[in-house]
Amino acid sequence: MASAVKVAAVARALRRRGLDVVIVDSASAARAAVLDRLAAADEVLEVTSETLREIGLVGEGSSPSPYRRLRPELDRLGRAGRREEKRRRGASPDVVIGSVHAVTSRGELLVASGTGSQLGPYGYGAGRVIWVVGAQKIVRDVPEGLRRIQRFAVRREDARVRRLGGGGSALNKLLIVFGEHQPHRATVVLARCRLGV
């Protein structure tokens, strides 16, 4: 776990790269920070994320959302075999909420994916991005972030998908965010505690 001093230094590095940062101390504070940044009219895509489950935004025990959730609609389209419509609808929500697999001391963010479905909205398609990141995801640099993804995060996700009866997961696609050029588009809710994988 990164110290409070390290978390503050990473927050400064992220801000220098054009991202907004909110530092919190708990899962409940992270949830509140996310909700404070959403309006009832926002169409929000919550990506598959253990972090979002832990803070109570998705999954069992989550309370009703005060915004328009896109995920149930995408799930219905998938069950109906309307994959192209599902892809288009999920590509450009008002807001996408998720997490990253690593954040470097210099403020680079690394996201791995099996399908790539969240990478388009993260990179450009969504109007705004909110990432919730636990302090255990702070790494020294991009190579260490890649090792964390390969040796830890992908293995945990593969096991999770198999437990749910799926065929597993793989590291097929990767996004590295070096900065954000559009002011206030991307926010990192950086927790001084362990959140997610």
Secondary structure, DSSP 4 states (H G I P E B T S, - for coil): ---HHHHHHHHHHHHHTT-EEEEESSHHHHHHHHHTT--TT-EEEEPS-HHHHHTTSSSTTPPPPSSEESHHHHHHHHHTT-HHHHHHHHHS-SEEEE--SEEETTS-EEEEESS-TTHHIIIIISSEEEEEEEGGGEESSHHHHHHHIIIIIHHHHHHHHHHTTS------EEEEE----STTSEEEEEESS----
